[in-house]
Amino acid sequence: MPALAMAASTGWSQTLQEWATNIRLALYALGGTLGLGCLMWSGIRWLIARATGDHSHTFMDYLQQVAVLVVVGGTMVLGAAAWQVFGTGAPA
């Protein structure tokens, strides 16, 4: 009976593992796309502010946006690593 239970659970756990991998990849794709979009928008605002001469958006504002992206991206990477370690019991 344990062999039968092990055989049945192997397919199910494989399916869950594939779903977890797909969700993690989707989070990376979504986070990366949004991060690049925000960084490009900040750069465009900086260029427009320089072109018009009002300096409403400066290089420091752009660097602050980069720092936010580093923090959020780092959180995503650490979260996915923790998910692998604590979810499967083995490091990535």
C-alpha positions as CSV (number, residue, x, y, z in Angstrom):
1,M,0.0,0.0,0.0
2,P,2.8,2.6,0.7
3,A,4.2,2.1,-2.8
4,L,0.7,2.8,-4.3
5,A,0.4,5.9,-2.2
6,M,3.9,7.0,-3.2
7,A,3.1,6.5,-6.9
8,A,-0.1,8.5,-6.7
9,S,1.4,11.4,-4.8
10,T,4.4,11.6,-7.2
11,G,2.3,12.8,-10.1
12,W,0.4,15.2,-8.0
13,S,3.4,16.8,-6.4
14,Q,5.1,17.1,-9.8
15,T,2.1,19.0,-11.0
16,L,2.2,21.3,-8.0
17,Q,6.0,21.8,-8.5
18,E,5.3,22.8,-12.2
19,W,2.6,25.3,-11.1
20,A,4.9,26.8,-8.5
21,T,7.7,27.2,-11.1
22,N,5.3,28.8,-13.5
23,I,3.9,31.2,-10.9
24,R,7.5,32.2,-9.9
25,L,8.4,32.8,-13.5
26,A,5.3,34.9,-14.0
27,L,6.1,37.0,-11.0
28,Y,9.6,37.6,-12.3
29,A,8.2,38.6,-15.8
30,L,5.6,40.9,-14.3
31,G,8.0,42.5,-11.8
32,G,10.7,43.0,-14.4
33,T,8.3,44.5,-17.0
34,L,6.8,46.9,-14.4
35,G,10.2,47.8,-13.1
36,L,11.6,48.6,-16.5
37,G,8.5,50.5,-17.4
38,C,8.8,52.6,-14.2
39,L,12.5,53.2,-14.8
40,M,11.8,54.3,-18.4
41,W,9.0,56.6,-17.2
42,S,11.3,58.2,-14.7
43,G,14.0,58.7,-17.3
44,I,11.5,60.2,-19.7
45,R,10.3,62.6,-17.0
46,W,13.9,63.6,-16.3
47,L,14.6,64.3,-19.9
48,I,11.4,66.3,-20.3
49,A,12.3,68.4,-17.2
50,R,15.8,69.0,-18.5
51,A,14.5,70.0,-21.9
52,T,11.9,72.4,-20.5
53,G,14.4,73.8,-18.0
54,D,12.1,73.6,-15.0
55,H,14.1,70.7,-13.3
56,S,10.9,69.3,-11.6
57,H,12.4,65.8,-12.0
58,T,16.2,65.5,-11.4
59,F,18.9,62.9,-11.5
60,M,18.4,62.3,-7.8
61,D,14.7,61.5,-8.4
62,Y,15.9,59.0,-11.0
63,L,18.3,57.4,-8.6
64,Q,15.6,57.2,-6.0
65,Q,13.5,55.2,-8.5
66,V,16.5,52.9,-9.1
67,A,16.8,52.4,-5.3
68,V,13.1,51.5,-5.1
69,L,13.4,49.0,-7.9
70,V,16.5,47.4,-6.2
71,V,14.5,47.0,-3.0
72,V,11.4,45.6,-4.7
73,G,13.4,43.4,-7.0
74,G,15.5,42.1,-4.1
75,T,12.3,41.3,-2.2
76,M,11.0,39.3,-5.1
77,V,14.2,37.3,-5.4
78,L,14.5,36.6,-1.7
79,G,10.8,35.6,-1.6
80,A,11.2,33.2,-4.5
81,A,14.4,31.8,-2.8
82,A,12.5,31.3,0.5
83,W,9.7,29.7,-1.4
84,Q,12.1,27.1,-2.9
85,V,13.9,26.5,0.4
86,F,10.9,26.2,2.6
87,G,8.5,24.9,0.0
88,T,10.6,22.0,-1.3
89,G,13.1,21.5,1.5
90,A,16.0,21.9,-0.8
91,P,18.0,25.0,-1.9
92,A,17.7,26.2,-5.5
